[in-house]
């Protein structure tokens, strides 16, 4: 297959990003022209990966009878299609699932990825791509392709279902200008000339037109590509007609919001968004979405009943898409030295788990885009959407600013990585003075403080020696010795940390239902996962009741992780407990470590408020606070 020139002096062999385009990307934006540049580079990368995969696969399989299909035949067919209709091969090659398949296959060949899928079936996906290309180009061909549990996938075109009891088998695909015939051991599916129409045994790739007039662009609703979920392979998940209509309606609403609020972003999105993999609707205010640098142009996203939320999620994931494509051209972070015992991990305000530096940078870039969306949208939001837009802007503005300041001068940043973070910090600093209504600002700051404190309580471990010194001082009724700063604590990822954003989710419920028709203090969290009675009481502003509930939990001896952070919030309205409240919201991991040690080694269960006050006010004996 044709690829880039291999002549060293031929500058056309190199991809470049224009200075204007790069500046736009580093500022968090990027117009349609730079998206085209990124996609052009990604196309060349895919060609090179495909060539490398084919060369290694053919070398391994030469002289072997293990594979029931021919990779050489698939390659020859792809070459034939490319010679006649190169745009068809490009479309199949640039499908996000193709990028995921290439990555998975190369990792399997390099023995860095284990898979239960037979190697011939994984590598044989090349035949599925070739057959899909030939069928789309309407040339005559016959090719054997893999079948997974009866599903024959022709990526970007559709899929057929054949009767079979086997997990993996093969089918013969024959095509010409008029039809496609897919034949397996248990039956046959014939697809007539109108391949975009569902037929018995055949489901075409569904597409939705986003935009209007000449600006309208088709985006695939990917239901069947085996590698659509960025792992794979996975079975198709066909949408019902009502589900498909809900997606069309929601995406159209979100697209119109983006077009009104940020036309330049929509232009870039229309160039770079290739497919959306629909996921089932999840919990309200907790949309699920994902993307992958190996699947440029693809987004997995759950259905939202709110247009602005879906619009923000599209922005979020497309930011990842842009940055992922850029990092294929130049790194943002230097890899750590191999001698390092463990990777350096950081708090990402939008995650439950600690993240490596590169992952945090991706999150900063994505949530900078989210912040910018809400900063603009809050001016146009109507009715109940306006308070929520103010809250989202205030929350992510402060969280992105905090994350930026934590790593913007990190020693492992490349020059490009430093330029990126400095550029984002400059624009984010300009947002800090933007006014936000008092209620929404207070809720945003409390939600951010809650996430930070709960994250630290789960993942930070103070120095054992310092904990022992504090315990000894407590036992001797001395003042608390100086405590090392929070940054000196080690990060020990806690796999049980989930739903650390509960305060933010409950705040959203409160803002869209100011009449109080949301979870009541006497009941459960009404579908808000991770929220218990204390969380509901705090969300309602009943801090006194929250303190009583927490007192019972601590008295029982085994409060859930996160209780110290919750106590910090519950004490916030008590004038005499301000020091304890501030300490618990800043360093809850210390209270947890000291109490756990006292309980484990001495059977002592100290009053939590007394202990927190002692830790906050070094030098006073605990008896003064009894």
Beta strands, then each sheet from edge to edge (+ up, - down):
strand 1: 141-148
strand 2: 151-154
strand 3: 158-161
strand 4: 168-175
strand 5: 180-184
strand 6: 187-191
strand 7: 202-204
strand 8: 206-210
strand 9: 217-221
strand 10: 275-279
strand 11: 289-290
strand 12: 298-302
strand 13: 345-346
strand 14: 355-356
strand 15: 460-461
strand 16: 490-491
sheet 1: 1+ 4- 5+ 6-
sheet 2: 2+ 3- 7+
sheet 3: 8+ 9- 10- 12- 11+
sheet 4: 13+ 14-
sheet 5: 15+ 16-
end
